[in-house]
Amino acid sequence: MSRNYNYRITVTPTGVPEDGMALRLPFSFDATNHDDIIGLIERARAASGLSPDAAASMVVGLKLLSEVMLREKANPLFDPLRGGVKEFIGALKERGRDRQ
C-alpha cells in the first residue's frame, strides 16, 4: 500500500507587469502524489547538476505531470509522452544512484 502526499501548489507572479498587462493574482490548487516531492527536490538539487531553482522546477513539473498520467492511464492525450517520460524518470533515478 503506497502513501499519498498532499500538496497545495501556488504560482505567484513576481516582478512588475509589462505595460498594459494586468497584475495577476497568485493561483493555487491541490495535488496528490505518490512520492514525497519535497524529498525528491532535495535529492535533485544535490545530484542533477542543475541550479537549485531549476532542479525544483523540474521535479515539481515532472511529478505533477507524471501523476496525472498515472491517474489517466486510459486517456490518449498522454500517449505521445508515456515512453519519453518513463525513460527520463529512469535516467534521472540512475543518475541519482550514481551520485550517492
C-alpha positions as CSV (number, residue, x, y, z in Angstrom):
1,M,0.0,0.0,0.0
2,S,1.5,3.3,-1.0
3,R,1.2,6.5,0.9
4,N,-0.2,9.6,-0.7
5,Y,1.3,13.0,-0.2
6,N,-1.0,16.0,-0.4
7,Y,0.2,19.4,-1.5
8,R,-1.1,22.9,-2.2
9,I,0.7,24.3,-5.2
10,T,0.8,28.1,-5.6
11,V,2.1,30.1,-8.5
12,T,2.8,33.7,-7.6
13,P,3.8,36.2,-10.2
14,T,6.9,38.2,-9.2
15,G,8.2,41.4,-10.7
16,V,6.4,44.2,-12.3
17,P,3.9,43.5,-15.1
18,E,4.8,44.9,-18.5
19,D,3.0,48.0,-19.8
20,G,-0.6,47.2,-20.5
21,M,-0.5,43.8,-18.6
22,A,-2.8,43.3,-15.7
23,L,-1.3,42.3,-12.3
24,R,-2.1,38.6,-11.9
25,L,-3.1,37.2,-8.5
26,P,-1.5,34.0,-7.2
27,F,-3.1,30.8,-8.4
28,S,-3.3,27.8,-6.1
29,F,-4.5,24.2,-6.5
30,D,-4.3,21.0,-4.5
31,A,-2.4,18.0,-5.8
32,T,-1.9,14.5,-4.5
33,N,1.2,12.5,-5.4
34,H,2.5,9.0,-4.5
35,D,6.0,10.4,-4.0
36,D,7.5,12.8,-1.4
37,I,8.0,15.7,-3.8
38,I,10.0,17.8,-1.3
39,G,12.4,14.9,-0.7
40,L,12.8,14.5,-4.4
41,I,13.6,18.2,-4.8
42,E,16.3,17.9,-2.1
43,R,17.9,14.9,-3.9
44,A,17.6,16.6,-7.3
45,R,19.3,19.7,-6.1
46,A,22.2,17.5,-4.9
47,A,22.5,15.2,-7.9
48,S,21.0,16.7,-11.0
49,G,23.7,19.3,-11.9
50,L,21.0,21.9,-12.2
51,S,20.7,25.2,-10.3
52,P,18.6,24.8,-7.1
53,D,15.6,26.6,-8.7
54,A,15.9,24.6,-12.0
55,A,16.1,21.3,-10.1
56,A,13.0,22.3,-8.0
57,S,11.1,23.3,-11.2
58,M,12.0,20.1,-13.0
59,V,10.9,17.9,-10.1
60,V,7.6,19.7,-9.4
61,G,6.7,19.8,-13.1
62,L,7.7,16.2,-13.8
63,K,5.9,14.8,-10.7
64,L,2.7,16.8,-11.3
65,L,2.6,15.7,-14.9
66,S,3.5,12.1,-14.3
67,E,1.0,11.7,-11.5
68,V,-1.8,12.9,-13.8
69,M,-0.6,10.5,-16.5
70,L,-0.7,7.6,-13.9
71,R,-4.3,8.5,-12.9
72,E,-5.4,9.0,-16.5
73,K,-3.9,5.7,-17.9
74,A,-6.7,5.4,-20.5
75,N,-6.6,9.0,-21.7
76,P,-4.9,9.0,-25.2
77,L,-3.9,12.6,-24.7
78,F,-0.8,11.4,-22.9
79,D,0.1,8.6,-25.3
80,P,2.9,10.6,-27.1
81,L,4.6,11.3,-23.8
82,R,4.5,8.0,-22.0
83,G,7.6,6.4,-23.3
84,G,9.7,9.6,-23.1
85,V,8.6,10.4,-19.5
86,K,9.3,6.8,-18.4
87,E,12.7,6.9,-20.0
88,F,13.6,10.3,-18.5
89,I,12.5,9.3,-15.0
90,G,14.6,6.1,-15.2
91,A,17.6,8.1,-16.3
92,L,17.1,10.6,-13.5
93,K,16.9,7.8,-10.9
94,E,20.0,6.2,-12.3
95,R,21.9,9.5,-12.2
96,G,20.8,9.9,-8.5
97,R,22.1,6.4,-7.7
98,D,25.4,7.1,-9.4
99,R,26.0,10.2,-7.3
100,Q,25.3,8.6,-4.0
